Amino acid sequence: EALPPKFRGKWAENSEALAAEADDLARAGDVVLVKGSLGMGMRRIVDALEALGSPASGAAHAV
């Protein structure tokens, strides 16, 4: 709890629940690391974040 709330991580029961909150987690152009396996459904989170908008120019995309 040393970090202010806006800098703390996010927990959700599953990837669907976290993906539903994507618009609260990042803005278009933000750089985000999604760590976890595809088997855990991390692709849902990546898709939800990508739907927020285009990456900043020069930003890389990897899965």
PDBQT receptor file of N, H, CA, C and O in Angstrom, charges set to zero:
ATOM      1  N   GLU A   1       0.801  -1.192   0.000  1.00  0.00    +0.000 N 
ATOM      2  CA  GLU A   1       0.000   0.000   0.000  1.00  0.00    +0.000 C 
ATOM      3  C   GLU A   1       0.848   1.262   0.000  1.00  0.00    +0.000 C 
ATOM      4  O   GLU A   1       0.349   2.355   0.268  1.00  0.00    +0.000 OA
ATOM      5  N   ALA A   2       2.138   1.105  -0.304  1.00  0.00    +0.000 N 
ATOM      6  H   ALA A   2       2.544   0.217  -0.522  1.00  0.00    +0.000 HD
ATOM      7  CA  ALA A   2       3.012   2.272  -0.353  1.00  0.00    +0.000 C 
ATOM      8  C   ALA A   2       2.741   3.123  -1.591  1.00  0.00    +0.000 C 
ATOM      9  O   ALA A   2       3.010   4.324  -1.591  1.00  0.00    +0.000 OA
ATOM     10  N   LEU A   3       2.215   2.509  -2.638  1.00  0.00    +0.000 N 
ATOM     11  H   LEU A   3       1.997   1.533  -2.639  1.00  0.00    +0.000 HD
ATOM     12  CA  LEU A   3       1.917   3.249  -3.866  1.00  0.00    +0.000 C 
ATOM     13  C   LEU A   3       0.531   3.886  -3.792  1.00  0.00    +0.000 C 
ATOM     14  O   LEU A   3      -0.383   3.326  -3.187  1.00  0.00    +0.000 OA
ATOM     15  N   PRO A   4       0.381   5.045  -4.403  1.00  0.00    +0.000 N 
ATOM     16  CA  PRO A   4      -0.960   5.636  -4.487  1.00  0.00    +0.000 C 
ATOM     17  C   PRO A   4      -1.877   4.714  -5.299  1.00  0.00    +0.000 C 
ATOM     18  O   PRO A   4      -1.392   3.991  -6.170  1.00  0.00    +0.000 OA
ATOM     19  N   PRO A   5      -3.168   4.721  -5.040  1.00  0.00    +0.000 N 
ATOM     20  CA  PRO A   5      -4.102   3.828  -5.734  1.00  0.00    +0.000 C 
ATOM     21  C   PRO A   5      -3.984   3.847  -7.255  1.00  0.00    +0.000 C 
ATOM     22  O   PRO A   5      -4.135   2.805  -7.893  1.00  0.00    +0.000 OA
ATOM     23  N   LYS A   6      -3.718   5.011  -7.847  1.00  0.00    +0.000 N 
ATOM     24  H   LYS A   6      -3.595   5.857  -7.329  1.00  0.00    +0.000 HD
ATOM     25  CA  LYS A   6      -3.672   5.063  -9.316  1.00  0.00    +0.000 C 
ATOM     26  C   LYS A   6      -2.469   4.324  -9.896  1.00  0.00    +0.000 C 
ATOM     27  O   LYS A   6      -2.426   4.091 -11.104  1.00  0.00    +0.000 OA
ATOM     28  N   PHE A   7      -1.491   3.947  -9.068  1.00  0.00    +0.000 N 
ATOM     29  H   PHE A   7      -1.526   4.136  -8.087  1.00  0.00    +0.000 HD
ATOM     30  CA  PHE A   7      -0.314   3.227  -9.546  1.00  0.00    +0.000 C 
ATOM     31  C   PHE A   7      -0.316   1.753  -9.158  1.00  0.00    +0.000 C 
ATOM     32  O   PHE A   7       0.630   1.032  -9.476  1.00  0.00    +0.000 OA
ATOM     33  N   ARG A   8      -1.338   1.306  -8.494  1.00  0.00    +0.000 N 
ATOM     34  H   ARG A   8      -2.106   1.891  -8.236  1.00  0.00    +0.000 HD
ATOM     35  CA  ARG A   8      -1.409  -0.087  -8.061  1.00  0.00    +0.000 C 
ATOM     36  C   ARG A   8      -1.905  -0.971  -9.194  1.00  0.00    +0.000 C 
ATOM     37  O   ARG A   8      -2.595  -0.507 -10.102  1.00  0.00    +0.000 OA
ATOM     38  N   GLY A   9      -1.552  -2.239  -9.131  1.00  0.00    +0.000 N 
ATOM     39  H   GLY A   9      -0.992  -2.616  -8.393  1.00  0.00    +0.000 HD
ATOM     40  CA  GLY A   9      -2.005  -3.210 -10.115  1.00  0.00    +0.000 C 
ATOM     41  C   GLY A   9      -3.488  -3.506  -9.957  1.00  0.00    +0.000 C 
ATOM     42  O   GLY A   9      -4.165  -2.959  -9.086  1.00  0.00    +0.000 OA
ATOM     43  N   LYS A  10      -3.965  -4.372 -10.811  1.00  0.00    +0.000 N 
ATOM     44  H   LYS A  10      -3.415  -4.816 -11.519  1.00  0.00    +0.000 HD
ATOM     45  CA  LYS A  10      -5.395  -4.708 -10.826  1.00  0.00    +0.000 C 
ATOM     46  C   LYS A  10      -5.539  -6.213 -10.725  1.00  0.00    +0.000 C 
ATOM     47  O   LYS A  10      -4.771  -6.949 -11.345  1.00  0.00    +0.000 OA
ATOM     48  N   TRP A  11      -6.501  -6.680  -9.963  1.00  0.00    +0.000 N 
ATOM     49  H   TRP A  11      -7.124  -6.083  -9.460  1.00  0.00    +0.000 HD
ATOM     50  CA  TRP A  11      -6.796  -8.100  -9.841  1.00  0.00    +0.000 C 
ATOM     51  C   TRP A  11      -8.220  -8.341 -10.305  1.00  0.00    +0.000 C 
ATOM     52  O   TRP A  11      -9.114  -7.531 -10.061  1.00  0.00    +0.000 OA
ATOM     53  N   ALA A  12      -8.417  -9.471 -10.981  1.00  0.00    +0.000 N 
ATOM     54  H   ALA A  12      -7.691 -10.129 -11.179  1.00  0.00    +0.000 HD
ATOM     55  CA  ALA A  12      -9.763  -9.874 -11.389  1.00  0.00    +0.000 C 
ATOM     56  C   ALA A  12      -9.856 -11.389 -11.289  1.00  0.00    +0.000 C 
ATOM     57  O   ALA A  12      -8.842 -12.085 -11.334  1.00  0.00    +0.000 OA
ATOM     58  N   GLU A  13     -11.053 -11.888 -11.156  1.00  0.00    +0.000 N 
ATOM     59  H   GLU A  13     -11.877 -11.322 -11.119  1.00  0.00    +0.000 HD
ATOM     60  CA  GLU A  13     -11.290 -13.326 -11.026  1.00  0.00    +0.000 C 
ATOM     61  C   GLU A  13     -10.823 -14.088 -12.269  1.00  0.00    +0.000 C 
ATOM     62  O   GLU A  13     -10.324 -15.208 -12.163  1.00  0.00    +0.000 OA
ATOM     63  N   ASN A  14     -10.989 -13.473 -13.455  1.00  0.00    +0.000 N 
ATOM     64  H   ASN A  14     -11.395 -12.563 -13.541  1.00  0.00    +0.000 HD
ATOM     65  CA  ASN A  14     -10.577 -14.135 -14.694  1.00  0.00    +0.000 C 
ATOM     66  C   ASN A  14     -10.275 -13.077 -15.757  1.00  0.00    +0.000 C 
ATOM     67  O   ASN A  14     -10.498 -11.884 -15.554  1.00  0.00    +0.000 OA
ATOM     68  N   SER A  15      -9.764 -13.547 -16.890  1.00  0.00    +0.000 N 
ATOM     69  H   SER A  15      -9.583 -14.517 -17.055  1.00  0.00    +0.000 HD
ATOM     70  CA  SER A  15      -9.357 -12.610 -17.942  1.00  0.00    +0.000 C 
ATOM     71  C   SER A  15     -10.547 -11.864 -18.546  1.00  0.00    +0.000 C 
ATOM     72  O   SER A  15     -10.403 -10.713 -18.960  1.00  0.00    +0.000 OA
ATOM     73  N   GLU A  16     -11.699 -12.489 -18.601  1.00  0.00    +0.000 N 
ATOM     74  H   GLU A  16     -11.816 -13.423 -18.265  1.00  0.00    +0.000 HD
ATOM     75  CA  GLU A  16     -12.891 -11.804 -19.126  1.00  0.00    +0.000 C 
ATOM     76  C   GLU A  16     -13.255 -10.601 -18.266  1.00  0.00    +0.000 C 
ATOM     77  O   GLU A  16     -13.580  -9.532 -18.782  1.00  0.00    +0.000 OA
ATOM     78  N   ALA A  17     -13.198 -10.783 -16.957  1.00  0.00    +0.000 N 
ATOM     79  H   ALA A  17     -12.935 -11.651 -16.538  1.00  0.00    +0.000 HD
ATOM     80  CA  ALA A  17     -13.533  -9.688 -16.040  1.00  0.00    +0.000 C 
ATOM     81  C   ALA A  17     -12.533  -8.547 -16.172  1.00  0.00    +0.000 C 
ATOM     82  O   ALA A  17     -12.911  -7.377 -16.131  1.00  0.00    +0.000 OA
ATOM     83  N   LEU A  18     -11.266  -8.885 -16.330  1.00  0.00    +0.000 N 
ATOM     84  H   LEU A  18     -10.958  -9.836 -16.364  1.00  0.00    +0.000 HD
ATOM     85  CA  LEU A  18     -10.245  -7.848 -16.471  1.00  0.00    +0.000 C 
ATOM     86  C   LEU A  18     -10.372  -7.141 -17.820  1.00  0.00    +0.000 C 
ATOM     87  O   LEU A  18     -10.226  -5.921 -17.897  1.00  0.00    +0.000 OA
ATOM     88  N   ALA A  19     -10.640  -7.895 -18.873  1.00  0.00    +0.000 N 
ATOM     89  H   ALA A  19     -10.758  -8.886 -18.810  1.00  0.00    +0.000 HD
ATOM     90  CA  ALA A  19     -10.804  -7.296 -20.199  1.00  0.00    +0.000 C 
ATOM     91  C   ALA A  19     -11.971  -6.311 -20.208  1.00  0.00    +0.000 C 
ATOM     92  O   ALA A  19     -11.926  -5.300 -20.908  1.00  0.00    +0.000 OA
ATOM     93  N   ALA A  20     -13.009  -6.602 -19.437  1.00  0.00    +0.000 N 
ATOM     94  H   ALA A  20     -13.046  -7.424 -18.868  1.00  0.00    +0.000 HD
ATOM     95  CA  ALA A  20     -14.174  -5.715 -19.377  1.00  0.00    +0.000 C 
ATOM     96  C   ALA A  20     -13.823  -4.362 -18.760  1.00  0.00    +0.000 C 
ATOM     97  O   ALA A  20     -14.555  -3.390 -18.947  1.00  0.00    +0.000 OA
ATOM     98  N   GLU A  21     -12.714  -4.291 -18.030  1.00  0.00    +0.000 N 
ATOM     99  H   GLU A  21     -12.119  -5.080 -17.878  1.00  0.00    +0.000 HD
ATOM    100  CA  GLU A  21     -12.292  -3.047 -17.389  1.00  0.00    +0.000 C 
ATOM    101  C   GLU A  21     -11.152  -2.359 -18.141  1.00  0.00    +0.000 C 
ATOM    102  O   GLU A  21     -10.526  -1.446 -17.603  1.00  0.00    +0.000 OA
ATOM    103  N   ALA A  22     -10.876  -2.779 -19.363  1.00  0.00    +0.000 N 
ATOM    104  H   ALA A  22     -11.384  -3.521 -19.800  1.00  0.00    +0.000 HD
ATOM    105  CA  ALA A  22      -9.727  -2.255 -20.116  1.00  0.00    +0.000 C 
ATOM    106  C   ALA A  22      -9.738  -0.737 -20.213  1.00  0.00    +0.000 C 
ATOM    107  O   ALA A  22      -8.687  -0.104 -20.103  1.00  0.00    +0.000 OA
ATOM    108  N   ASP A  23     -10.894  -0.153 -20.416  1.00  0.00    +0.000 N 
ATOM    109  H   ASP A  23     -11.747  -0.667 -20.505  1.00  0.00    +0.000 HD
ATOM    110  CA  ASP A  23     -10.948   1.306 -20.577  1.00  0.00    +0.000 C 
ATOM    111  C   ASP A  23     -10.594   2.050 -19.291  1.00  0.00    +0.000 C 
ATOM    112  O   ASP A  23     -10.275   3.238 -19.337  1.00  0.00    +0.000 OA
ATOM    113  N   ASP A  24     -10.645   1.371 -18.149  1.00  0.00    +0.000 N 
ATOM    114  H   ASP A  24     -10.904   0.406 -18.112  1.00  0.00    +0.000 HD
ATOM    115  CA  ASP A  24     -10.225   1.979 -16.883  1.00  0.00    +0.000 C 
ATOM    116  C   ASP A  24      -8.734   1.779 -16.622  1.00  0.00    +0.000 C 
ATOM    117  O   ASP A  24      -8.166   2.422 -15.739  1.00  0.00    +0.000 OA
ATOM    118  N   LEU A  25      -8.101   0.891 -17.387  1.00  0.00    +0.000 N 
ATOM    119  H   LEU A  25      -8.563   0.369 -18.104  1.00  0.00    +0.000 HD
ATOM    120  CA  LEU A  25      -6.715   0.513 -17.120  1.00  0.00    +0.000 C 
ATOM    121  C   LEU A  25      -5.700   1.260 -17.964  1.00  0.00    +0.000 C 
ATOM    122  O   LEU A  25      -4.568   1.468 -17.525  1.00  0.00    +0.000 OA
ATOM    123  N   ALA A  26      -6.078   1.665 -19.156  1.00  0.00    +0.000 N 
ATOM    124  H   ALA A  26      -6.997   1.496 -19.513  1.00  0.00    +0.000 HD
ATOM    125  CA  ALA A  26      -5.109   2.270 -20.074  1.00  0.00    +0.000 C 
ATOM    126  C   ALA A  26      -5.824   3.207 -21.035  1.00  0.00    +0.000 C 
ATOM    127  O   ALA A  26      -7.047   3.181 -21.179  1.00  0.00    +0.000 OA
ATOM    128  N   ARG A  27      -5.017   4.034 -21.686  1.00  0.00    +0.000 N 
ATOM    129  H   ARG A  27      -4.024   4.055 -21.569  1.00  0.00    +0.000 HD
ATOM    130  CA  ARG A  27      -5.528   4.942 -22.721  1.00  0.00    +0.000 C 
ATOM    131  C   ARG A  27      -4.790   4.638 -24.018  1.00  0.00    +0.000 C 
ATOM    132  O   ARG A  27      -3.726   4.018 -23.999  1.00  0.00    +0.000 OA
ATOM    133  N   ALA A  28      -5.339   5.062 -25.121  1.00  0.00    +0.000 N 
ATOM    134  H   ALA A  28      -6.203   5.566 -25.137  1.00  0.00    +0.000 HD
ATOM    135  CA  ALA A  28      -4.683   4.884 -26.417  1.00  0.00    +0.000 C 
ATOM    136  C   ALA A  28      -3.280   5.469 -26.341  1.00  0.00    +0.000 C 
ATOM    137  O   ALA A  28      -3.090   6.588 -25.864  1.00  0.00    +0.000 OA
ATOM    138  N   GLY A  29      -2.305   4.709 -26.811  1.00  0.00    +0.000 N 
ATOM    139  H   GLY A  29      -2.460   3.801 -27.199  1.00  0.00    +0.000 HD
ATOM    140  CA  GLY A  29      -0.922   5.168 -26.806  1.00  0.00    +0.000 C 
ATOM    141  C   GLY A  29      -0.120   4.715 -25.600  1.00  0.00    +0.000 C 
ATOM    142  O   GLY A  29       1.106   4.825 -25.613  1.00  0.00    +0.000 OA
ATOM    143  N   ASP A  30      -0.771   4.207 -24.551  1.00  0.00    +0.000 N 
ATOM    144  H   ASP A  30      -1.767   4.118 -24.541  1.00  0.00    +0.000 HD
ATOM    145  CA  ASP A  30      -0.045   3.690 -23.394  1.00  0.00    +0.000 C 
ATOM    146  C   ASP A  30       0.723   2.431 -23.784  1.00  0.00    +0.000 C 
ATOM    147  O   ASP A  30       0.316   1.700 -24.686  1.00  0.00    +0.000 OA
ATOM    148  N   VAL A  31       1.821   2.188 -23.106  1.00  0.00    +0.000 N 
ATOM    149  H   VAL A  31       2.153   2.782 -22.373  1.00  0.00    +0.000 HD
ATOM    150  CA  VAL A  31       2.580   0.950 -23.276  1.00  0.00    +0.000 C 
ATOM    151  C   VAL A  31       2.193   0.037 -22.119  1.00  0.00    +0.000 C 
ATOM    152  O   VAL A  31       2.304   0.417 -20.953  1.00  0.00    +0.000 OA
ATOM    153  N   VAL A  32       1.737  -1.172 -22.450  1.00  0.00    +0.000 N 
ATOM    154  H   VAL A  32       1.647  -1.481 -23.397  1.00  0.00    +0.000 HD
ATOM    155  CA  VAL A  32       1.226  -2.095 -21.437  1.00  0.00    +0.000 C 
ATOM    156  C   VAL A  32       1.874  -3.458 -21.620  1.00  0.00    +0.000 C 
ATOM    157  O   VAL A  32       1.998  -3.946 -22.744  1.00  0.00    +0.000 OA
ATOM    158  N   LEU A  33       2.287  -4.074 -20.513  1.00  0.00    +0.000 N 
ATOM    159  H   LEU A  33       2.186  -3.678 -19.601  1.00  0.00    +0.000 HD
ATOM    160  CA  LEU A  33       2.791  -5.442 -20.528  1.00  0.00    +0.000 C 
ATOM    161  C   LEU A  33       1.695  -6.334 -19.969  1.00  0.00    +0.000 C 
ATOM    162  O   LEU A  33       1.254  -6.146 -18.835  1.00  0.00    +0.000 OA
ATOM    163  N   VAL A  34       1.256  -7.300 -20.759  1.00  0.00    +0.000 N 
ATOM    164  H   VAL A  34       1.614  -7.453 -21.681  1.00  0.00    +0.000 HD
ATOM    165  CA  VAL A  34       0.284  -8.284 -20.298  1.00  0.00    +0.000 C 
ATOM    166  C   VAL A  34       1.057  -9.577 -20.119  1.00  0.00    +0.000 C 
ATOM    167  O   VAL A  34       1.516 -10.175 -21.093  1.00  0.00    +0.000 OA
ATOM    168  N   LYS A  35       1.201 -10.006 -18.881  1.00  0.00    +0.000 N 
ATOM    169  H   LYS A  35       0.828  -9.521 -18.090  1.00  0.00    +0.000 HD
ATOM    170  CA  LYS A  35       2.005 -11.194 -18.581  1.00  0.00    +0.000 C 
ATOM    171  C   LYS A  35       1.087 -12.331 -18.178  1.00  0.00    +0.000 C 
ATOM    172  O   LYS A  35       0.284 -12.207 -17.253  1.00  0.00    +0.000 OA
ATOM    173  N   GLY A  36       1.217 -13.420 -18.874  1.00  0.00    +0.000 N 
ATOM    174  H   GLY A  36       1.869 -13.521 -19.626  1.00  0.00    +0.000 HD
ATOM    175  CA  GLY A  36       0.413 -14.602 -18.605  1.00  0.00    +0.000 C 
ATOM    176  C   GLY A  36       0.349 -15.449 -19.862  1.00  0.00    +0.000 C 
ATOM    177  O   GLY A  36       0.785 -15.019 -20.930  1.00  0.00    +0.000 OA
ATOM    178  N   SER A  37      -0.184 -16.630 -19.737  1.00  0.00    +0.000 N 
ATOM    179  H   SER A  37      -0.538 -16.978 -18.870  1.00  0.00    +0.000 HD
ATOM    180  CA  SER A  37      -0.231 -17.529 -20.885  1.00  0.00    +0.000 C 
ATOM    181  C   SER A  37      -1.488 -17.301 -21.717  1.00  0.00    +0.000 C 
ATOM    182  O   SER A  37      -2.500 -16.798 -21.229  1.00  0.00    +0.000 OA
ATOM    183  N   LEU A  38      -1.393 -17.685 -22.984  1.00  0.00    +0.000 N 
ATOM    184  H   LEU A  38      -0.571 -18.094 -23.381  1.00  0.00    +0.000 HD
ATOM    185  CA  LEU A  38      -2.576 -17.606 -23.842  1.00  0.00    +0.000 C 
ATOM    186  C   LEU A  38      -3.660 -18.541 -23.323  1.00  0.00    +0.000 C 
ATOM    187  O   LEU A  38      -4.850 -18.269 -23.481  1.00  0.00    +0.000 OA
ATOM    188  N   GLY A  39      -3.243 -19.653 -22.699  1.00  0.00    +0.000 N 
ATOM    189  H   GLY A  39      -2.276 -19.874 -22.571  1.00  0.00    +0.000 HD
ATOM    190  CA  GLY A  39      -4.194 -20.591 -22.120  1.00  0.00    +0.000 C 
ATOM    191  C   GLY A  39      -4.998 -19.988 -20.977  1.00  0.00    +0.000 C 
ATOM    192  O   GLY A  39      -6.101 -20.449 -20.682  1.00  0.00    +0.000 OA
ATOM    193  N   MET A  40      -4.456 -18.966 -20.338  1.00  0.00    +0.000 N 
ATOM    194  H   MET A  40      -3.560 -18.592 -20.578  1.00  0.00    +0.000 HD
ATOM    195  CA  MET A  40      -5.166 -18.266 -19.260  1.00  0.00    +0.000 C 
ATOM    196  C   MET A  40      -6.114 -17.221 -19.817  1.00  0.00    +0.000 C 
ATOM    197  O   MET A  40      -6.847 -16.582 -19.063  1.00  0.00    +0.000 OA
ATOM    198  N   GLY A  41      -6.108 -17.041 -21.135  1.00  0.00    +0.000 N 
ATOM    199  H   GLY A  41      -5.512 -17.560 -21.748  1.00  0.00    +0.000 HD
ATOM    200  CA  GLY A  41      -7.017 -16.089 -21.761  1.00  0.00    +0.000 C 
ATOM    201  C   GLY A  41      -6.475 -14.678 -21.859  1.00  0.00    +0.000 C 
ATOM    202  O   GLY A  41      -7.244 -13.725 -21.980  1.00  0.00    +0.000 OA
ATOM    203  N   MET A  42      -5.162 -14.532 -21.808  1.00  0.00    +0.000 N 
ATOM    204  H   MET A  42      -4.537 -15.306 -21.710  1.00  0.00    +0.000 HD
ATOM    205  CA  MET A  42      -4.570 -13.195 -21.879  1.00  0.00    +0.000 C 
ATOM    206  C   MET A  42      -4.875 -12.497 -23.202  1.00  0.00    +0.000 C 
ATOM    207  O   MET A  42      -4.850 -11.269 -23.281  1.00  0.00    +0.000 OA
ATOM    208  N   ARG A  43      -5.162 -13.283 -24.243  1.00  0.00    +0.000 N 
ATOM    209  H   ARG A  43      -5.182 -14.281 -24.179  1.00  0.00    +0.000 HD
ATOM    210  CA  ARG A  43      -5.497 -12.686 -25.544  1.00  0.00    +0.000 C 
ATOM    211  C   ARG A  43      -6.721 -11.775 -25.419  1.00  0.00    +0.000 C 
ATOM    212  O   ARG A  43      -6.796 -10.748 -26.094  1.00  0.00    +0.000 OA
ATOM    213  N   ARG A  44      -7.680 -12.140 -24.564  1.00  0.00    +0.000 N 
ATOM    214  H   ARG A  44      -7.620 -12.974 -24.016  1.00  0.00    +0.000 HD
ATOM    215  CA  ARG A  44      -8.875 -11.300 -24.360  1.00  0.00    +0.000 C 
ATOM    216  C   ARG A  44      -8.480  -9.913 -23.865  1.00  0.00    +0.000 C 
ATOM    217  O   ARG A  44      -9.043  -8.903 -24.287  1.00  0.00    +0.000 OA
ATOM    218  N   ILE A  45      -7.507  -9.885 -22.966  1.00  0.00    +0.000 N 
ATOM    219  H   ILE A  45      -7.050 -10.706 -22.623  1.00  0.00    +0.000 HD
ATOM    220  CA  ILE A  45      -7.059  -8.608 -22.407  1.00  0.00    +0.000 C 
ATOM    221  C   ILE A  45      -6.337  -7.796 -23.473  1.00  0.00    +0.000 C 
ATOM    222  O   ILE A  45      -6.564  -6.593 -23.601  1.00  0.00    +0.000 OA
ATOM    223  N   VAL A  46      -5.467  -8.454 -24.240  1.00  0.00    +0.000 N 
ATOM    224  H   VAL A  46      -5.283  -9.431 -24.136  1.00  0.00    +0.000 HD
ATOM    225  CA  VAL A  46      -4.750  -7.771 -25.322  1.00  0.00    +0.000 C 
ATOM    226  C   VAL A  46      -5.744  -7.206 -26.328  1.00  0.00    +0.000 C 
ATOM    227  O   VAL A  46      -5.616  -6.054 -26.744  1.00  0.00    +0.000 OA
ATOM    228  N   ASP A  47      -6.728  -7.999 -26.721  1.00  0.00    +0.000 N 
ATOM    229  H   ASP A  47      -6.832  -8.934 -26.383  1.00  0.00    +0.000 HD
ATOM    230  CA  ASP A  47      -7.735  -7.530 -27.684  1.00  0.00    +0.000 C 
ATOM    231  C   ASP A  47      -8.501  -6.324 -27.142  1.00  0.00    +0.000 C 
ATOM    232  O   ASP A  47      -8.750  -5.363 -27.870  1.00  0.00    +0.000 OA
ATOM    233  N   ALA A  48      -8.871  -6.377 -25.869  1.00  0.00    +0.000 N 
ATOM    234  H   ALA A  48      -8.668  -7.158 -25.277  1.00  0.00    +0.000 HD
ATOM    235  CA  ALA A  48      -9.615  -5.263 -25.266  1.00  0.00    +0.000 C 
ATOM    236  C   ALA A  48      -8.764  -4.001 -25.220  1.00  0.00    +0.000 C 
ATOM    237  O   ALA A  48      -9.267  -2.906 -25.473  1.00  0.00    +0.000 OA
ATOM    238  N   LEU A  49      -7.486  -4.144 -24.900  1.00  0.00    +0.000 N 
ATOM    239  H   LEU A  49      -7.078  -5.033 -24.695  1.00  0.00    +0.000 HD
ATOM    240  CA  LEU A  49      -6.596  -2.983 -24.864  1.00  0.00    +0.000 C 
ATOM    241  C   LEU A  49      -6.371  -2.424 -26.264  1.00  0.00    +0.000 C 
ATOM    242  O   LEU A  49      -6.352  -1.208 -26.452  1.00  0.00    +0.000 OA
ATOM    243  N   GLU A  50      -6.201  -3.306 -27.247  1.00  0.00    +0.000 N 
ATOM    244  H   GLU A  50      -6.216  -4.295 -27.094  1.00  0.00    +0.000 HD
ATOM    245  CA  GLU A  50      -6.013  -2.844 -28.626  1.00  0.00    +0.000 C 
ATOM    246  C   GLU A  50      -7.241  -2.094 -29.130  1.00  0.00    +0.000 C 
ATOM    247  O   GLU A  50      -7.118  -1.175 -29.940  1.00  0.00    +0.000 OA
ATOM    248  N   ALA A  51      -8.404  -2.472 -28.664  1.00  0.00    +0.000 N 
ATOM    249  H   ALA A  51      -8.505  -3.218 -28.006  1.00  0.00    +0.000 HD
ATOM    250  CA  ALA A  51      -9.639  -1.821 -29.099  1.00  0.00    +0.000 C 
ATOM    251  C   ALA A  51      -9.742  -0.380 -28.604  1.00  0.00    +0.000 C 
ATOM    252  O   ALA A  51     -10.587   0.378 -29.081  1.00  0.00    +0.000 OA
ATOM    253  N   LEU A  52      -8.895   0.002 -27.658  1.00  0.00    +0.000 N 
ATOM    254  H   LEU A  52      -8.209  -0.613 -27.270  1.00  0.00    +0.000 HD
ATOM    255  CA  LEU A  52      -8.931   1.368 -27.133  1.00  0.00    +0.000 C 
ATOM    256  C   LEU A  52      -8.427   2.386 -28.141  1.00  0.00    +0.000 C 
ATOM    257  O   LEU A  52      -8.789   3.560 -28.066  1.00  0.00    +0.000 OA
ATOM    258  N   GLY A  53      -7.604   1.958 -29.078  1.00  0.00    +0.000 N 
ATOM    259  H   GLY A  53      -7.310   1.004 -29.139  1.00  0.00    +0.000 HD
ATOM    260  CA  GLY A  53      -7.093   2.889 -30.072  1.00  0.00    +0.000 C 
ATOM    261  C   GLY A  53      -5.746   2.472 -30.597  1.00  0.00    +0.000 C 
ATOM    262  O   GLY A  53      -5.222   1.416 -30.242  1.00  0.00    +0.000 OA
ATOM    263  N   SER A  54      -5.197   3.302 -31.438  1.00  0.00    +0.000 N 
ATOM    264  H   SER A  54      -5.622   4.160 -31.726  1.00  0.00    +0.000 HD
ATOM    265  CA  SER A  54      -3.925   3.017 -32.087  1.00  0.00    +0.000 C 
ATOM    266  C   SER A  54      -2.766   3.222 -31.128  1.00  0.00    +0.000 C 
ATOM    267  O   SER A  54      -2.823   4.089 -30.255  1.00  0.00    +0.000 OA
ATOM    268  N   PRO A  55      -1.694   2.414 -31.289  1.00  0.00    +0.000 N 
ATOM    269  CA  PRO A  55      -0.504   2.629 -30.471  1.00  0.00    +0.000 C 
ATOM    270  C   PRO A  55       0.196   3.919 -30.872  1.00  0.00    +0.000 C 
ATOM    271  O   PRO A  55       0.014   4.416 -31.983  1.00  0.00    +0.000 OA
ATOM    272  N   ALA A  56       0.985   4.447 -29.975  1.00  0.00    +0.000 N 
ATOM    273  H   ALA A  56       1.133   4.044 -29.072  1.00  0.00    +0.000 HD
ATOM    274  CA  ALA A  56       1.777   5.643 -30.287  1.00  0.00    +0.000 C 
ATOM    275  C   ALA A  56       2.726   5.312 -31.427  1.00  0.00    +0.000 C 
ATOM    276  O   ALA A  56       3.121   4.156 -31.578  1.00  0.00    +0.000 OA
ATOM    277  N   SER A  57       3.100   6.303 -32.237  1.00  0.00    +0.000 N 
ATOM    278  H   SER A  57       2.779   7.242 -32.114  1.00  0.00    +0.000 HD
ATOM    279  CA  SER A  57       3.989   6.036 -33.363  1.00  0.00    +0.000 C 
ATOM    280  C   SER A  57       5.302   5.476 -32.852  1.00  0.00    +0.000 C 
ATOM    281  O   SER A  57       5.857   5.968 -31.870  1.00  0.00    +0.000 OA
ATOM    282  N   GLY A  58       5.794   4.448 -33.522  1.00  0.00    +0.000 N 
ATOM    283  H   GLY A  58       5.343   4.049 -34.320  1.00  0.00    +0.000 HD
ATOM    284  CA  GLY A  58       7.044   3.816 -33.135  1.00  0.00    +0.000 C 
ATOM    285  C   GLY A  58       6.880   2.739 -32.082  1.00  0.00    +0.000 C 
ATOM    286  O   GLY A  58       7.858   2.087 -31.718  1.00  0.00    +0.000 OA
ATOM    287  N   ALA A  59       5.677   2.535 -31.584  1.00  0.00    +0.000 N 
ATOM    288  H   ALA A  59       4.882   3.064 -31.879  1.00  0.00    +0.000 HD
ATOM    289  CA  ALA A  59       5.454   1.514 -30.566  1.00  0.00    +0.000 C 
ATOM    290  C   ALA A  59       5.462   0.138 -31.214  1.00  0.00    +0.000 C 
ATOM    291  O   ALA A  59       5.000  -0.033 -32.342  1.00  0.00    +0.000 OA
ATOM    292  N   ALA A  60       5.984  -0.825 -30.501  1.00  0.00    +0.000 N 
ATOM    293  H   ALA A  60       6.359  -0.687 -29.584  1.00  0.00    +0.000 HD
ATOM    294  CA  ALA A  60       6.056  -2.197 -31.002  1.00  0.00    +0.000 C 
ATOM    295  C   ALA A  60       4.841  -2.975 -30.519  1.00  0.00    +0.000 C 
ATOM    296  O   ALA A  60       4.230  -2.630 -29.507  1.00  0.00    +0.000 OA
ATOM    297  N   HIS A  61       4.498  -4.026 -31.251  1.00  0.00    +0.000 N 
ATOM    298  H   HIS A  61       4.994  -4.306 -32.073  1.00  0.00    +0.000 HD
ATOM    299  CA  HIS A  61       3.403  -4.906 -30.864  1.00  0.00    +0.000 C 
ATOM    300  C   HIS A  61       3.933  -6.322 -30.878  1.00  0.00    +0.000 C 
ATOM    301  O   HIS A  61       4.507  -6.762 -31.874  1.00  0.00    +0.000 OA
ATOM    302  N   ALA A  62       3.749  -7.033 -29.797  1.00  0.00    +0.000 N 
ATOM    303  H   ALA A  62       3.283  -6.676 -28.988  1.00  0.00    +0.000 HD
ATOM    304  CA  ALA A  62       4.173  -8.429 -29.729  1.00  0.00    +0.000 C 
ATOM    305  C   ALA A  62       3.137  -9.206 -28.948  1.00  0.00    +0.000 C 
ATOM    306  O   ALA A  62       2.453  -8.664 -28.079  1.00  0.00    +0.000 OA
ATOM    307  N   VAL A  63       3.030 -10.485 -29.272  1.00  0.00    +0.000 N 
ATOM    308  H   VAL A  63       3.585 -10.924 -29.978  1.00  0.00    +0.000 HD
ATOM    309  CA  VAL A  63       2.118 -11.360 -28.531  1.00  0.00    +0.000 C 
ATOM    310  C   VAL A  63       2.888 -12.564 -28.108  1.00  0.00    +0.000 C 
ATOM    311  O   VAL A  63       2.335 -13.456 -27.465  1.00  0.00    +0.000 OA
TER     312      VAL A  63
